[in-house]
Amino acid sequence: MLSRTDPEIYELANNVLAEITQNLTDGIYKQLHGSLSFGWATAPKFNAWAESDTVVGGPPQHKIVLHYELARLLYRDAEDFCSFASNEQTKRLIHTTFADDATALLPECFTLDDCIQNMFLGSLTWVYFHELGHLMQEHGRVRNNGSSASATTTIQELDAHAAQILTGRQASISHATELAADSEAITQCLIASARHFLKGPLVDEGDGAEVFIGSVYLLTCSLACIFYRFNAGSSPHVVTPITGSHPSPIYRLELSAPHIYELTELLLKASEFDGERRRLVSMTKQAADLGSFFWNYSKATGKDETIHLFVKGFLQRPEFKAYSKEILTVWDEIHPSIMASRHFGPELGVMGFTPEFRDFVFSD
């Protein structure tokens, strides 16, 4: 297994994100007469932030900053995860846990080095698109209760560890907008991955579906690492009233998983491949569970009970009902202003909840 030095990681990360920024600048931001800039911060923190200087009703004026330390840790997590998933003990544990539904723990269409690089790039671009999601929907303004037209708003991901813990409506809005940014990021990542792997010039004819699915699997694995890292490595219980700025990692995975397999199926069918819904559901669940297992058994100092690490689906989690009710209530309140402020993006990027889930949440 090849291993990149820290400077090599920074160079790769910068090349990828600079290209994405340039493409967005030359495309949608130019059409909107706005601007998008990207930069790096040197403080040794796992952090990213998004800044908006947009005047209400005016073109988007946006900036995204990632810390070098974030890029480094994402790459090292990818290395450690792929080592964990290649371990025979891990394989036995997962295959015992999932029985007949278990599949290969790493995509067989990629080499080990390919898995590391694709997982790193998937997680890196997801963080970038998460920050972009905050900007696309002007979450800073929403969190500031519709701040003045000239206000600059900034969202720091490390607010999860702020000295002053958010409570009340501020906390609920922060949690809801974090989940909304997750939705935008997943949509942007999967569309970009489909464009690269299903339509890319380097994809051999007939191989596109498998490499695309493999890339989605690795992205899903990486989300657990990202969610846990942004919560200082812990998985706080889902409690009400809502406090703090970020949802529990497991809650974020529960909401992300169906979005991932449903959009993956849609993108496959749009490219005339078979979506295979049952396979995609099983694959997404295994990837999310494996990412949680990896974090809790290889990274965390305090171990959660295995039963709490599984993605079960919200309807199988009555303990999430009260929390979800708070999220849906505040989301329904802020959704009109978010849609009025949203600068661009496909409809599928906007967080939504099924009628079945709403019935479950609001039933007595």
C-alpha positions as CSV (number, residue, x, y, z in Angstrom):
1,M,0.0,0.0,0.0
2,L,1.4,3.4,-1.0
3,S,1.2,6.2,1.4
4,R,1.4,9.9,0.5
5,T,3.4,12.4,2.6
6,D,1.5,15.3,4.2
7,P,2.7,17.8,1.5
8,E,1.5,15.4,-1.2
9,I,-1.9,15.2,0.4
10,Y,-2.2,19.0,0.5
11,E,-1.1,19.3,-3.1
12,L,-3.7,16.7,-4.2
13,A,-6.4,18.3,-2.2
14,N,-5.7,21.7,-3.5
15,N,-5.6,20.6,-7.1
16,V,-9.0,18.9,-6.8
17,L,-10.8,21.7,-4.9
18,A,-9.2,24.5,-7.0
19,E,-10.5,22.8,-10.1
20,I,-14.0,22.4,-8.7
21,T,-14.0,26.1,-7.6
22,Q,-12.9,27.2,-11.0
23,N,-15.6,25.1,-12.7
24,L,-18.2,26.6,-10.5
25,T,-16.9,30.1,-11.0
26,D,-16.8,29.7,-14.8
27,G,-20.3,28.1,-14.8
28,I,-23.1,28.8,-12.3
29,Y,-21.5,31.7,-10.5
30,K,-20.7,33.5,-13.8
31,Q,-24.3,33.0,-14.9
32,L,-25.5,34.5,-11.6
33,H,-23.0,37.4,-11.8
34,G,-21.6,36.3,-8.4
35,S,-18.3,35.1,-7.1
36,L,-16.9,32.0,-5.3
37,S,-13.4,31.8,-3.7
38,F,-11.6,29.0,-2.0
39,G,-8.7,29.0,0.4
40,W,-6.8,27.1,3.1
41,A,-6.3,27.7,6.8
42,T,-3.1,26.6,8.6
43,A,-4.4,26.3,12.2
44,P,-4.1,22.6,13.1
45,K,-7.8,21.9,13.4
46,F,-10.3,19.6,11.7
47,N,-12.4,22.4,10.5
48,A,-14.0,24.1,7.5
49,W,-16.0,27.2,7.2
50,A,-18.3,29.1,4.8
51,E,-18.6,32.8,4.4
52,S,-21.3,34.8,2.6
53,D,-21.2,38.5,1.8
54,T,-24.4,38.3,-0.3
55,V,-26.8,41.2,-0.2
56,V,-30.4,40.1,0.1
57,G,-31.7,39.8,-3.4
58,G,-28.3,40.2,-4.9
59,P,-25.9,37.8,-6.6
60,P,-24.0,35.3,-4.4
61,Q,-20.7,36.4,-2.9
62,H,-19.3,33.3,-1.4
63,K,-16.1,31.9,0.2
64,I,-15.1,28.4,1.4
65,V,-12.1,27.7,3.6
66,L,-10.8,24.3,4.6
67,H,-8.0,23.6,7.1
68,Y,-5.0,21.7,5.9
69,E,-5.3,19.5,8.9
70,L,-8.8,18.4,7.8
71,A,-7.4,17.2,4.5
72,R,-4.6,15.4,6.2
73,L,-6.9,13.6,8.6
74,L,-9.4,12.7,5.9
75,Y,-6.6,11.0,4.0
76,R,-5.2,9.2,7.1
77,D,-8.7,8.1,8.0
78,A,-9.1,6.6,4.5
79,E,-5.8,4.7,4.9
80,D,-6.8,3.4,8.3
81,F,-10.3,2.5,7.2
82,C,-9.0,0.5,4.2
83,S,-6.6,-1.3,6.5
84,F,-9.4,-2.0,8.9
85,A,-11.7,-3.3,6.1
86,S,-8.9,-5.5,4.8
87,N,-8.4,-7.2,8.2
88,E,-9.6,-10.8,8.4
89,Q,-11.0,-10.3,11.9
90,T,-13.1,-7.4,10.5
91,K,-14.3,-9.5,7.6
92,R,-15.4,-12.3,10.0
93,L,-17.2,-9.8,12.2
94,I,-19.1,-8.1,9.4
95,H,-20.0,-11.4,7.6
96,T,-21.3,-12.8,10.9
97,T,-23.3,-9.7,11.6
98,F,-24.9,-9.4,8.2
99,A,-25.0,-13.1,7.3
100,D,-26.2,-13.6,3.8
101,D,-26.5,-9.9,3.0
102,A,-22.8,-9.1,3.5
103,T,-20.7,-8.2,0.5
104,A,-17.0,-7.4,0.0
105,L,-15.9,-4.8,2.5
106,L,-14.0,-2.9,-0.2
107,P,-15.1,-2.5,-3.8
108,E,-13.5,-5.3,-5.9
109,C,-13.4,-3.0,-8.9
110,F,-10.7,-0.9,-7.2
111,T,-7.2,-1.8,-6.0
112,L,-6.4,-1.0,-2.3
113,D,-4.6,2.2,-3.3
114,D,-7.6,3.2,-5.5
115,C,-9.9,2.6,-2.6
116,I,-7.8,5.0,-0.4
117,Q,-7.7,7.7,-3.0
118,N,-11.3,7.5,-4.0
119,M,-12.4,7.5,-0.3
120,F,-10.3,10.5,0.4
121,L,-11.4,12.4,-2.7
122,G,-15.1,11.5,-1.9
123,S,-14.8,12.7,1.6
124,L,-12.9,15.8,0.7
125,T,-15.3,16.9,-1.9
126,W,-18.2,16.1,0.4
127,V,-16.9,18.5,3.0
128,Y,-16.5,21.2,0.3
129,F,-20.0,20.6,-1.0
130,H,-21.4,20.6,2.5
131,E,-19.9,24.1,3.0
132,L,-21.3,25.1,-0.5
133,G,-24.7,23.8,0.7
134,H,-24.7,26.2,3.6
135,L,-23.9,29.0,1.1
136,M,-26.4,27.9,-1.6
137,Q,-29.2,28.2,0.9
138,E,-27.7,31.2,2.8
139,H,-27.9,29.3,6.1
140,G,-25.9,32.1,7.9
141,R,-28.7,34.5,7.3
142,V,-31.3,31.9,8.4
143,R,-29.4,31.3,11.6
144,N,-29.2,35.1,12.2
145,N,-33.0,35.3,11.8
146,G,-32.8,37.2,8.5
147,S,-29.9,39.5,9.2
148,S,-29.5,42.9,7.5
149,A,-28.8,43.1,3.8
150,S,-25.2,44.0,4.2
151,A,-24.3,41.5,6.9
152,T,-21.4,39.0,6.4
153,T,-22.3,35.6,7.8
154,T,-19.9,32.8,8.6
155,I,-20.6,29.2,9.5
156,Q,-17.8,27.4,11.3
157,E,-18.1,23.6,11.5
158,L,-16.1,23.6,14.8
159,D,-19.1,25.4,16.4
160,A,-19.9,21.9,17.5
161,H,-17.3,22.4,20.2
162,A,-18.1,26.1,21.0
163,A,-17.9,27.2,24.6
164,Q,-21.4,28.5,24.6
165,I,-23.7,25.6,23.8
166,L,-26.7,26.5,21.6
167,T,-30.2,26.0,23.0
168,G,-33.8,26.6,22.1
169,R,-34.7,27.7,18.6
170,Q,-31.0,28.6,17.7
171,A,-30.0,25.0,18.3
172,S,-33.0,23.5,16.4
173,I,-32.2,25.8,13.4
174,S,-28.5,24.9,13.5
175,H,-29.3,21.1,13.5
176,A,-31.8,21.5,10.7
177,T,-29.5,23.5,8.5
178,E,-26.6,21.1,9.1
179,L,-28.9,18.3,7.9
180,A,-29.9,20.4,4.9
181,A,-26.3,21.0,4.0
182,D,-25.7,17.3,4.2
183,S,-28.5,16.8,1.7
184,E,-27.0,19.3,-0.8
185,A,-23.5,17.7,-0.4
186,I,-24.7,14.2,-1.0
187,T,-26.5,15.3,-4.2
188,Q,-23.6,17.3,-5.5
189,C,-21.1,14.5,-4.8
190,L,-23.2,11.7,-6.4
191,I,-24.0,13.8,-9.5
192,A,-20.2,14.6,-9.9
193,S,-19.3,11.0,-9.3
194,A,-21.9,9.8,-11.9
195,R,-20.6,12.3,-14.4
196,H,-17.0,11.0,-13.8
197,F,-17.6,7.3,-13.6
198,L,-20.7,6.7,-15.7
199,K,-19.8,9.1,-18.5
200,G,-16.1,9.7,-18.0
201,P,-13.6,9.1,-20.8
202,L,-11.4,6.8,-18.7
203,V,-14.2,4.3,-17.9
204,D,-14.2,1.2,-20.0
205,E,-17.4,0.3,-21.7
206,G,-19.6,-1.7,-19.4
207,D,-17.6,-1.0,-16.3
208,G,-19.3,2.4,-15.5
209,A,-22.0,1.1,-13.2
210,E,-19.6,-0.9,-11.0
211,V,-17.1,1.8,-10.5
212,F,-19.8,4.3,-9.8
213,I,-21.4,2.1,-7.2
214,G,-17.9,1.4,-5.7
215,S,-17.3,5.2,-5.4
216,V,-20.7,5.7,-3.7
217,Y,-19.9,2.8,-1.3
218,L,-16.6,4.4,-0.3
219,L,-18.2,7.9,0.1
220,T,-20.8,6.3,2.4
221,C,-18.1,4.7,4.5
222,S,-16.3,8.0,4.9
223,L,-19.4,9.9,6.1
224,A,-19.2,8.2,9.5
225,C,-15.7,9.4,9.9
226,I,-16.7,12.9,9.0
227,F,-19.7,13.0,11.2
228,Y,-17.8,11.6,14.2
229,R,-14.9,14.0,13.7
230,F,-17.1,17.0,13.6
231,N,-18.5,15.8,16.9
232,A,-15.1,15.5,18.6
233,G,-15.1,11.7,18.0
234,S,-18.3,11.0,20.0
235,S,-21.8,10.0,19.2
236,P,-24.0,12.0,21.6
237,H,-27.4,10.6,22.3
238,V,-30.3,12.1,20.4
239,V,-32.1,14.2,23.1
240,T,-34.8,16.8,23.3
241,P,-35.0,19.7,23.7
242,I,-32.3,20.0,21.1
243,T,-28.9,21.5,22.2
244,G,-25.6,22.2,20.5
245,S,-25.0,22.9,16.8
246,H,-24.6,19.5,15.1
247,P,-26.9,16.4,15.0
248,S,-25.7,13.0,16.3
249,P,-23.5,11.1,13.7
250,I,-25.9,8.2,13.8
251,Y,-28.9,10.5,13.1
252,R,-27.0,12.0,10.1
253,L,-26.3,8.6,8.8
254,E,-29.9,7.5,9.2
255,L,-31.0,10.5,7.1
256,S,-28.2,10.2,4.6
257,A,-28.5,6.5,3.8
258,P,-31.9,6.5,2.0
259,H,-30.9,9.7,0.1
260,I,-27.8,8.0,-1.1
261,Y,-29.4,4.7,-2.4
262,E,-32.4,6.5,-3.9
263,L,-30.3,9.0,-5.8
264,T,-27.8,6.3,-6.8
265,E,-30.6,4.3,-8.3
266,L,-32.0,7.3,-10.1
267,L,-28.6,8.2,-11.6
268,L,-28.0,4.7,-12.7
269,K,-31.3,4.5,-14.5
270,A,-30.7,7.9,-16.1
271,S,-27.6,6.4,-17.6
272,E,-29.4,3.3,-18.7
273,F,-28.0,1.0,-16.0
274,D,-30.0,-1.3,-13.8
275,G,-30.5,0.4,-10.4
276,E,-31.0,-2.9,-8.4
277,R,-32.7,-1.2,-5.5
278,R,-32.3,-4.2,-3.0
279,R,-28.6,-4.3,-3.7
280,L,-28.1,-0.6,-3.3
281,V,-30.1,-0.5,0.0
282,S,-28.0,-3.4,1.4
283,M,-24.7,-1.8,0.1
284,T,-25.5,1.6,1.6
285,K,-26.4,0.1,5.0
286,Q,-23.3,-2.0,5.1
287,A,-21.1,1.0,4.2
288,A,-22.7,3.2,6.9
289,D,-22.5,0.5,9.5
290,L,-18.9,-0.4,8.6
291,G,-17.9,3.3,8.9
292,S,-19.4,3.4,12.3
293,F,-17.8,0.2,13.4
294,F,-14.4,1.5,12.2
295,W,-14.7,4.7,14.1
296,N,-15.9,3.1,17.3
297,Y,-13.6,0.1,17.3
298,S,-10.5,1.6,15.8
299,K,-10.6,5.3,16.7
300,A,-12.9,6.1,19.6
301,T,-11.8,5.8,23.2
302,G,-15.3,5.2,24.5
303,K,-17.2,2.4,22.8
304,D,-20.9,2.6,22.0
305,E,-22.9,-0.6,22.2
306,T,-22.9,-2.3,18.8
307,I,-26.7,-2.2,18.6
308,H,-26.6,1.6,18.5
309,L,-24.2,1.7,15.5
310,F,-26.6,0.1,13.0
311,V,-28.5,2.1,10.4
312,K,-32.0,0.8,11.0
313,G,-34.3,3.3,9.3
314,F,-36.1,6.0,11.2
315,L,-39.3,4.0,11.5
316,Q,-37.4,1.5,13.6
317,R,-36.0,4.1,15.9
318,P,-38.8,5.4,18.3
319,E,-36.1,7.1,20.3
320,F,-35.6,9.5,17.5
321,K,-39.2,10.5,17.3
322,A,-39.3,13.5,19.6
323,Y,-36.0,14.9,18.1
324,S,-37.3,14.4,14.6
325,K,-40.5,16.3,15.5
326,E,-38.4,19.3,16.5
327,I,-36.4,19.1,13.3
328,L,-39.4,18.8,11.0
329,T,-41.3,21.6,12.9
330,V,-38.4,24.1,12.5
331,W,-37.6,23.0,9.0
332,D,-41.2,23.6,7.9
333,E,-40.9,27.1,9.4
334,I,-37.7,28.1,7.7
335,H,-38.2,26.1,4.4
336,P,-40.0,29.0,2.6
337,S,-37.2,31.5,3.3
338,I,-34.5,29.0,2.4
339,M,-36.2,28.3,-1.0
340,A,-36.5,32.1,-1.5
341,S,-32.7,32.5,-0.8
342,R,-31.4,29.3,-2.5
343,H,-29.2,30.5,-5.4
344,F,-29.0,27.3,-7.5
345,G,-29.0,23.5,-7.4
346,P,-31.2,20.6,-8.4
347,E,-34.5,20.0,-6.5
348,L,-33.1,16.7,-5.3
349,G,-30.6,18.6,-3.1
350,V,-33.3,20.1,-0.9
351,M,-33.9,18.1,2.2
352,G,-37.3,16.4,2.2
353,F,-39.3,14.0,4.3
354,T,-41.7,11.3,3.1
355,P,-45.4,11.4,4.1
356,E,-44.9,8.1,6.0
357,F,-42.1,9.6,8.1
358,R,-44.2,12.7,8.8
359,D,-47.1,10.5,9.9
360,F,-44.7,8.6,12.2
361,V,-43.2,11.7,13.7
362,F,-46.4,13.6,14.3
363,S,-48.6,10.7,15.4
364,D,-49.5,10.6,19.1
